[in-house]
């Protein structure tokens, strides 16, 4: 998490800590902020896809309530197909690069 050029690293194993860190960062950010979560597939090393989906759904709902956009980055890779197929419907837009 980066706020005002200050980085905070959160272990992908600690979803609750990540949620709290993002919430705290939002208090520092102005309205219309954008949250970028890089390397979503890293979560699959520690969590079942069903757990990741609950986390994403809850965080997406909270961000929508706050009027904050969130961008989830994932890999277009065969090994991440199941995750991508489940994440896509939770997103307003899917962009493939």
C-alpha positions in Angstrom: 0.0 0.0 0.0 1.4 3.4 -1.0 0.1 6.7 0.4 1.9 10.0 -0.2 5.1 8.2 -1.5 5.2 6.0 1.6 5.1 2.2 1.0 3.6 -0.4 3.3 4.0 -4.0 2.4 1.4 -6.5 3.5 1.8 -10.3 3.3 -0.8 -11.8 0.9 -1.4 -14.5 3.5 -2.9 -11.8 5.8 -6.2 -10.8 4.1 -7.6 -9.2 7.3 -4.4 -7.1 7.7 -4.6 -6.1 4.0 -8.2 -5.0 4.4 -7.4 -2.9 7.5 -4.3 -1.4 5.8 -6.4 -0.4 2.8 -9.1 1.1 5.0 -6.5 3.1 6.9 -5.0 4.3 3.6 -8.4 5.4 2.4 -8.7 7.8 5.4 -5.6 9.6 4.1 -6.7 9.7 0.4 -9.0 12.2 -1.2 -12.4 11.3 -2.7 -12.0 9.6 -6.1 -8.9 7.7 -5.1 -8.0 4.5 -7.0 -6.7 1.4 -5.2 -4.5 -0.9 -7.3 -3.9 -4.5 -6.1 -1.0 -6.0 -8.0 -0.4 -9.7 -8.4 -3.8 -11.1 -7.3 -2.6 -14.6 -8.2 -0.1 -14.4 -5.2 -3.1 -14.9 -3.0 -3.7 -18.4 -4.4 -0.5 -19.6 -2.8 -2.1 -19.0 0.6 -5.9 -19.2 0.2 -8.6 -21.2 -1.5 -10.3 -19.4 -4.4 -13.5 -19.3 -2.4 -11.7 -17.4 0.3 -10.2 -15.0 -2.2 -13.6 -14.4 -3.7 -15.2 -13.6 -0.4 -12.3 -11.1 0.2 -12.7 -9.5 -3.2 -16.5 -9.3 -2.9 -16.3 -7.6 0.5 -13.6 -5.2 -0.5 -15.4 -4.4 -3.8 -18.6 -3.6 -1.9 -16.8 -1.4 0.6 -15.0 0.5 -2.2 -18.2 1.0 -4.1 -19.8 2.4 -0.9 -16.9 4.9 -0.6 -16.9 5.8 -4.2 -13.4 4.5 -4.6 -12.3 2.5 -7.7 -10.2 -0.7 -7.2 -8.1 -2.3 -9.9 -7.2 -6.0 -9.5 -4.2 -7.1 -11.6 -4.0 -10.8 -12.5 -2.1 -12.9 -15.0 -3.6 -14.1 -18.3 -2.2 -17.6 -17.7 -3.6 -21.1 -17.9 -2.6 -21.7 -14.3 -4.8 -18.7 -13.2 -7.8 -19.6 -15.4 -10.1 -20.6 -12.6 -9.3 -17.4 -10.6 -9.8 -15.2 -13.6 -13.1 -16.8 -14.6 -14.4 -16.0 -11.1 -12.9 -12.5 -10.7 -14.2 -11.3 -14.1 -17.9 -11.1 -13.1 -17.0 -9.1 -10.0 -15.4 -6.4 -12.1 -17.1 -3.5 -14.0 -14.6 -4.0 -16.8 -11.9 -6.5 -17.8 -9.0 -5.3 -19.8 -6.6 -7.7 -21.4 -3.1 -6.6 -22.3 
